[in-house]
């Protein structure tokens, strides 16, 4: 049995917002990218059973526009989280296929720390907005997750979709 992680950076957000960073919404391109990513995930049958999502408005909107309609845990701890904090939250996941929606620079660092082998993709390390990686782990319980054990199944950025 394996566990699968769908690691998603939030879609493009609006810099015209004058309120607090946590309340920044997606911009038009962000909405389009999130919807395209949702279509891609469904088409590839990479659909999660559980979602862990930062409480920032842009991550919540990314989750909604992707179209996730399953159990979602909105976690303050994922807002601008360090990779070790994201890792710790992931170890509490229950489902076999889990999506995590969070922010850079933590999500790029986590994506790099989890894989056995880096992909050839030139954008993997900077993890642009709405970038999505599909990672498989040879474990039966998320508590057994370790760094450098994930097999990268797929990686895509919105510009390859829209």
Rosetta blueprint (number, residue, H / E / L):
1 X L
2 X L
3 X E
4 X E
5 X E
6 X E
7 X E
8 X E
9 X E
10 X L
11 X L
12 X L
13 X E
14 X L
15 X L
16 X L
17 X L
18 X L
19 X L
20 X L
21 X H
22 X H
23 X H
24 X L
25 X L
26 X E
27 X L
28 X H
29 X H
30 X H
31 X H
32 X H
33 X H
34 X H
35 X H
36 X H
37 X H
38 X H
39 X H
40 X H
41 X H
42 X H
43 X H
44 X L
45 X L
46 X L
47 X L
48 X L
49 X L
50 X E
51 X E
52 X E
53 X E
54 X E
55 X L
56 X L
57 X H
58 X H
59 X H
60 X H
61 X H
62 X H
63 X H
64 X H
65 X H
66 X H
67 X L
68 X L
69 X L
70 X L
71 X E
72 X E
73 X E
74 X E
75 X E
76 X H
77 X H
78 X H
79 X L
80 X L
81 X L
82 X L
83 X H
84 X H
85 X H
86 X H
87 X H
88 X H
89 X H
90 X H
91 X L
92 X L
93 X L
94 X L
95 X L
96 X L
97 X E
98 X E
99 X E
100 X E
101 X E
102 X E
103 X L
104 X L
105 X L
106 X H
107 X H
108 X H
109 X H
110 X H
111 X H
112 X H
113 X H
114 X H
115 X E
116 X L
117 X L
118 X L
119 X L
120 X L
121 X L
122 X L
123 X L
124 X L
125 X L
126 X L
127 X L
128 X L
129 X L
130 X L
131 X L
132 X E
133 X E
134 X E
135 X E
136 X E
137 X E
138 X L
139 X L
140 X L
141 X L
142 X H
143 X H
144 X H
145 X L
146 X L
147 X L
148 X L
149 X L
150 X E
151 X E
152 X E
153 X E
154 X E
155 X E
156 X E
157 X L
158 X H
159 X H
160 X H
161 X L
162 X L
